[in-house]
Every structure is written in structure tokens, then in C-alpha cells.
């Protein structure tokens, strides 16, 4: 592993990977220089790679960094499309030299290290996007027709849900804030991939990384529409 002070001297960043969050905290866990311990062993391994590689110097311990020209990994589409490090890994291994910042190469990373750090990045992004999209709850009404198109199209919600069965009248069961929260992250608040998340919840967590505020508002308008 490279030492933090060497990376600081060369002004380097680690990983083209995230920005903005607050992780689900482990009960009674104490915050350290690398943030808050993660809720699973896999994610804690990823946090170790992330911190010892000094990714937090440029991207922040909770992805709220994006310093020295580093990529905004909280909103970078590439991160949302990544599956198990297939897109993140090549960037980490090759680095990203440019005029603003020199992200170093981590060509000696093992596949396991890539998988672990990618999982941790996704975890941070899911926590951060949840906070952002919850906070955007007063952004106005959405477009029900656009929500129907997204539900049946890009989001692929129809593969697991039906507005005529499990989602029937769901718009009348919850107030706007609760319905938004259930849409974004159904199940217990501490559910993360690998920690009590079944296949359906894992799919929701992936969507959580990719939603725009407009997507969420449109889906909510569709679910609350009496003529679906």
C-alpha cells in the first residue's frame, strides 16, 4: 500500500469513484480517520482499501469530497452502471492522469481488492443518494405518464411488481414522505447488499444509485395516480 503522505506530496487522488453521503452507522461504532466502520466484513475490507489507498483525500471519507478536480463519484453515471467492479476496476488499475490531478495507478490490486473497494463505493453512494433524494421530497409534483414509462421501461419495476396486485392502491396507504422512503429503500434502514438484502432489495439499491430526482417524482406521481 502507498503511504498517505506520499500521495499528498504528489497531489494525487485514488479512484474515479464517488461524492456525498453519510454511511449507515454500526451501533456504538466510533468514528476514526477513515469514517465510520462498515456494517459487514466485506464492506469493512473495502473501507480499508479505500482509506489506506488515500481515496478519501480527494473523494472524501463519505464521498462528499470531490477535491482537487476529483470525479463526483456520488453522481458519476459510470459508478451507477458498475457491476462488481467491472467499470471501476480498470480505472483504478490504470489511473487517470490529467492537468488538474494525477490519480495514481493501482495496477497491483488483486481482483478481491477491486471487488471489495467497489462494494464499499456502492455502499457509500447508496447511503448518500438516499439522503439526497429524501431531502428533495418537496421538489414538486411529477409526471404520472413519464412515471408509467419509467416503471415499465428503464426501471424494470414490472418484473417484480404489479399496479394491479402488490402495488394496488399503494398511493393511498402512505403519506408522500413514507411512500418516497419505501420506494427508495424498502425494508429495514440498515439493509445493504450482503447484509440482509434479498434479490429484490439488491435491485432497489442498484436503482437507488441511478435515480434522478425527476425519476423519483415521476414514479411517485404514477403510483399515486388513480388512473394507472
Buried (B, 14 or more C-beta within 10 A) or exposed (E): EBEBEEBEEEEBBBBBBBBBBBBBBBEEEEEEEBBBBBBBEBBBBBBBBBBBBBBBBBBBBBBBBBBBBBBBBBBBEEBBEBEEBEBBBEBBEEBBEEEEBBBBBBEEBEEEBBBBBBBBBBBBBBBBBBBBBBEBBEEEEBBBEBBBBBBBEEBEBEEEBEBEEEBEEBBEEBEEEEBBBBBBBEBEEEBBBBBEBEEEBBBBBBBBBBBEBBBBBBBBBBBBBEEB
